[in-house]
Amino acid sequence: MNDFWHSSGFHLVERNEDGKLAVSDDFLRAYVQRPEMRPVEESCAAERALHQALLDDARLAVAPERLAELADADARENYEVLLRFRDLLVEAGTLEDCYLSLFTGDRVAVPPLFVDQLAHVILRNILDQSEDPFRLRAGELLFRSQHVMLRDGSVLLADAETFDMYATTGGLGSLGRLIAEAQTPLKEVELDVVTEENAATYWERDERYDMVLNTTFGQPGLDALCRVLEAWIGHFLDIGVSIQPVQTIRDERWVWHVGLDVEGSAILNDLYHDEEVDEERLRRILALFRLEFDDTSVMLPSIAGRPLYLAMAMTEDNILRLKPQNLLVNLPLAAE
């Protein structure tokens, strides 16, 4: 089996008997070792001691009084945020349960970066046995923003961070930035679109995020995204669903929908309520999907057997930011 997404931290955790990822001390220590948390030359003795103490005991209880001893206000805030997140992880016991807890019940705000990192490692677990580069590239949509390019009727998704780097530096790093600041034209952004011919190269560049996914209707990239979303729901909720792309929603009995992002949610809401949606907003819709449950008994009785509709849409500035948690908390499930 090919390994991939090493930076997700998957190698720091182990599956429990339910297939979920148990929170390990090594996984907790990885956050303490992030660059933002490492002491710098100006760090006080209290900060250095706390950092080492958390490396020695990743689950160490830290009293507010100890945090107050840190001389640097930014350091205190960083530790407050980190420890709050760490405590959520420890209390939940698994990464999946922690992820769900962020969107259900009493919510505790954590930085979006932490949410994306959880999705990253959880999806690494879900796709562990996959040998399909299309699915792995599609999986990136669940934890990394995408820059949308609409070309000749095609919907092409490039990693937003990578796209910006190439657009501003031509892929030449600081040298390219200097050239750009001197207003010397840089080469047009050119990233490889994943095809059957070059898909195998994904294994060599899985963390370069420099392959473009074609999510045009009928293309393998869109089908791959459907399979990833099915697996995501199945892993968390232990239910089977089938997701297929559709070009339009023609359903007089449309009863439920879920937006895969903020834009998609807003547009579907307006359409459902028969509110006018201008052409400019409609053009932001990148894909529509039909979701059906394998076992309709898990659905709300009032709509059991009816399909659900999904949409993903880009922002005004051509950015796609999926919110995969929507598929976990907004499905019409019957009460247990």
C-alpha positions in Angstrom: 0.0 0.0 0.0 1.2 3.5 -0.8 1.6 5.9 2.2 0.4 9.4 1.9 -0.3 12.6 3.9 2.4 12.0 6.4 2.0 15.5 7.9 -1.5 14.7 9.0 -0.1 13.0 12.1 -1.8 9.6 11.2 1.4 7.8 12.3 1.0 9.2 15.8 -2.3 7.6 16.5 -3.8 4.1 16.5 -7.3 2.8 15.6 -9.5 1.5 18.3 -11.8 -1.5 17.9 -14.4 0.8 16.3 -12.0 2.0 13.7 -11.7 5.5 15.2 -8.5 7.2 16.1 -7.6 7.1 19.7 -6.0 10.3 21.2 -2.4 9.5 22.0 0.2 11.4 24.0 2.4 11.6 20.9 -0.4 13.3 18.9 -0.9 15.8 21.8 2.9 16.5 21.9 2.9 17.3 18.2 0.8 20.4 19.0 3.2 21.5 21.7 6.1 21.2 19.2 4.4 23.4 16.6 6.5 26.5 15.7 4.1 28.8 17.4 4.6 27.0 20.7 8.3 26.6 20.8 10.2 28.9 23.1 12.3 31.6 21.4 15.3 33.5 22.6 13.2 36.0 24.5 11.0 33.5 26.2 10.9 33.7 30.0 11.9 30.8 32.3 8.3 30.1 33.2 7.4 29.6 29.5 10.4 27.3 28.9 9.5 25.3 32.0 5.8 24.9 30.9 6.8 23.9 27.4 9.2 21.1 28.7 6.6 20.0 31.2 4.0 19.4 28.5 6.5 17.5 26.4 7.2 15.3 29.5 3.5 14.9 30.3 1.2 15.7 27.4 -1.9 15.5 29.6 -0.5 17.7 32.4 -3.2 19.8 34.1 -2.2 23.5 33.9 -3.7 25.9 36.4 -4.6 29.4 35.3 -2.1 30.7 37.8 0.7 28.9 36.0 -0.3 30.5 32.7 -0.4 33.9 34.4 3.3 33.5 35.1 4.2 33.7 31.4 5.7 37.1 30.7 4.6 37.3 27.0 0.9 37.9 26.4 0.9 36.2 23.0 2.5 33.1 24.6 -0.2 33.1 27.3 -2.9 33.3 24.6 -1.3 30.5 22.5 -1.2 28.2 25.5 -4.8 29.0 26.5 -6.0 28.1 23.0 -3.8 25.0 22.8 -4.8 23.7 26.2 -8.5 24.2 25.6 -8.2 22.2 22.4 -6.1 19.5 24.1 -8.6 19.1 26.8 -11.4 18.6 24.3 -9.3 15.9 22.6 -8.6 14.1 25.9 -12.2 14.3 27.0 -13.5 13.0 23.7 -11.0 10.1 23.6 -11.0 9.8 19.8 -10.3 12.4 17.1 -13.7 11.6 15.5 -15.7 12.2 18.7 -13.7 15.5 19.3 -14.5 16.7 15.8 -18.2 16.0 16.2 -18.3 17.7 19.6 -17.1 21.0 17.9 -20.4 21.2 16.0 -22.9 19.7 18.4 -24.1 20.5 21.9 -22.1 23.1 23.8 -19.7 24.5 21.3 -16.2 25.5 22.3 -14.5 27.7 19.7 -11.2 26.5 18.4 -9.1 27.9 15.5 -10.2 26.8 12.0 -6.7 25.5 11.6 -7.3 22.8 14.3 -10.7 21.9 12.7 -9.0 21.4 9.3 -6.1 19.4 10.9 -8.6 17.0 12.5 -10.4 16.5 9.2 -7.0 15.9 7.6 -6.0 13.1 9.9 -9.5 11.6 10.1 -9.7 11.5 6.4 -6.3 9.9 6.2 -7.7 7.1 8.3 -10.9 6.8 6.2 -8.9 6.6 2.9 -6.1 4.4 4.3 -6.8 1.5 1.9 -7.4 3.7 -1.1 -5.2 3.3 -4.1 -7.1 5.9 -6.2 -5.2 9.2 -6.6 -8.4 10.9 -7.8 -10.1 10.1 -4.4 -7.1 11.3 -2.4 -7.0 14.6 -4.4 -10.7 15.0 -4.0 -10.3 14.3 -0.2 -8.1 17.4 0.0 -11.2 19.5 -0.6 -12.4 18.6 2.9 -9.5 20.3 4.7 -7.9 22.7 2.2 -9.4 25.7 0.4 -9.5 25.6 -3.4 -9.0 28.2 -6.1 -11.7 27.7 -8.8 -10.8 28.1 -12.5 -13.7 28.0 -15.0 -12.2 27.3 -18.4 -14.1 26.2 -21.6 -16.9 24.8 -19.6 -14.7 22.9 -17.2 -14.5 23.3 -13.4 -10.9 23.1 -12.3 -9.9 23.2 -8.7 -6.3 24.2 -7.6 -5.1 24.3 -4.0 -5.6 27.9 -3.0 -2.4 28.3 -1.1 -0.3 26.7 -3.9 -2.1 28.7 -6.6 -1.4 31.9 -4.7 2.3 31.0 -4.4 2.6 30.3 -8.1 0.6 33.4 -9.0 2.8 35.7 -6.9 6.2 34.1 -7.3 5.9 31.8 -10.4 6.9 29.0 -8.1 10.3 30.5 -7.5 9.9 31.4 -3.9 11.4 34.6 -2.6 13.3 35.2 -5.9 10.0 35.1 -7.8 8.5 37.5 -5.4 11.3 40.0 -6.0 10.8 39.6 -9.7 7.1 40.2 -9.3 7.7 43.3 -7.2 9.9 44.6 -10.0 6.8 44.2 -12.2 8.6 41.7 -14.4 6.0 39.4 -15.9 6.0 35.9 -14.4 4.9 32.8 -16.2 1.2 32.0 -16.1 0.2 29.6 -13.4 0.5 26.1 -14.8 -0.3 23.1 -12.5 -0.9 19.6 -13.7 -4.6 18.5 -14.0 -5.0 15.0 -12.6 -5.6 12.5 -15.5 -5.5 8.8 -15.9 -2.1 9.2 -17.5 -0.4 11.2 -14.7 -2.4 10.1 -11.6 0.3 7.8 -10.4 2.6 10.8 -9.8 0.3 11.8 -6.9 2.1 9.5 -4.6 5.3 11.4 -5.1 3.7 14.8 -4.6 0.8 14.2 -2.2 2.0 17.0 0.1 3.0 19.5 -2.5 -0.7 20.2 -3.3 0.2 21.0 -6.9 -2.3 18.9 -8.8 -5.5 20.3 -10.2 -8.8 18.4 -9.9 -11.3 18.5 -12.7 -14.8 18.4 -11.1 -16.8 19.0 -14.3 -19.9 16.9 -14.6 -19.1 13.5 -15.9 -15.4 13.7 -15.0 -13.7 11.2 -12.7 -12.8 14.0 -10.2 -16.4 14.7 -9.4 -17.2 11.0 -9.0 -14.2 10.6 -6.7 -15.5 13.5 -4.5 -18.9 11.6 -4.3 -17.2 8.5 -3.1 -15.2 10.4 -0.5 -18.3 12.1 0.9 -20.0 8.7 1.1 -17.1 7.3 3.1 -17.0 10.4 5.3 -20.6 10.0 6.3 -20.3 6.2 6.7 -17.3 6.5 9.0 -18.8 9.0 11.4 -22.5 8.0 11.4 -22.2 4.3 10.5 -24.9 4.6 7.8 -24.8 3.9 4.1 -25.6 6.6 1.5 -25.3 7.0 -2.2 -24.3 10.3 -3.7 -24.5 11.1 -7.4 -23.9 14.3 -9.3 -26.9 15.9 -11.0 -27.0 18.8 -13.4 -30.3 20.3 -12.1 -32.8 19.8 -9.3 -36.1 18.8 -10.9 -38.1 17.6 -8.0 -41.6 19.0 -7.2 -41.3 17.3 -3.8 -37.9 18.7 -2.8 -37.9 18.4 0.9 -34.4 18.6 2.2 -31.0 19.9 1.2 -27.5 20.5 2.6 -25.0 23.0 1.4 -21.4 21.7 1.4 -20.2 25.2 2.0 -21.6 28.6 3.1 -22.3 29.8 -0.5 -23.9 26.5 -1.4 -26.1 26.6 1.7 -27.3 30.1 1.0 -28.1 29.5 -2.6 -30.0 26.3 -2.0 -32.0 28.0 0.8 -33.1 30.8 -1.5 -34.0 28.4 -4.3 -36.0 26.2 -1.9 -37.9 29.2 -0.7 -38.6 30.4 -4.2 -36.6 33.5 -3.7 -35.0 35.1 -6.8 -31.4 34.1 -7.4 -29.7 36.2 -10.1 -27.5 34.6 -12.8 -24.3 35.8 -11.2 -25.0 33.8 -8.0 -26.2 30.8 -9.9 -22.9 30.7 -11.8 -21.2 30.2 -8.5 -22.7 26.8 -8.2 -20.0 24.3 -9.1 -21.8 21.0 -8.6 -25.1 19.6 -7.5 -25.6 16.2 -6.0 -28.4 13.8 -5.1 -28.1 11.8 -1.8 -30.1 8.7 -1.0 -30.0 6.5 2.1 -29.4 2.8 1.8 -31.7 2.2 4.7 -34.5 4.7 4.8 -35.5 3.7 8.3 -32.7 5.9 9.7 -34.3 9.0 8.2 -37.0 11.2 9.7 -40.2 9.3 9.1 -41.9 12.4 7.5 -39.4 12.3 4.6 -38.2 8.7 4.6 -37.5 7.6 1.1 -37.1 11.0 -0.4 -33.7 12.1 -1.8 -31.6 14.9 -0.4 -29.8 17.5 -2.6 -26.4 18.9 -2.0 -24.6 21.8 -3.6 -21.0 23.2 -3.6 -20.4 26.8 -4.7 -17.5 29.2 -4.9 -17.3 32.7 -3.4 -17.2 35.9 -5.4 -13.4 35.7 -5.4 -13.4 32.1 -6.8 -12.6 30.3 -3.6 -14.2 27.0 -2.6 -14.2 26.2 1.1 -16.0 23.0 1.9 -17.6 22.5 5.4 -17.7 18.7 5.6 -19.2 18.9 9.1 -22.5 20.0 7.4 -22.9 16.4 6.2 -22.7 15.1 9.8 -25.0 17.5 11.6 -27.5 18.5 9.0 -28.8 15.2 7.7 -32.5 14.3 8.5 -31.8 11.4 10.8 -34.5 9.8 12.9 -34.0 10.2 16.7 -32.3 7.3 18.3 
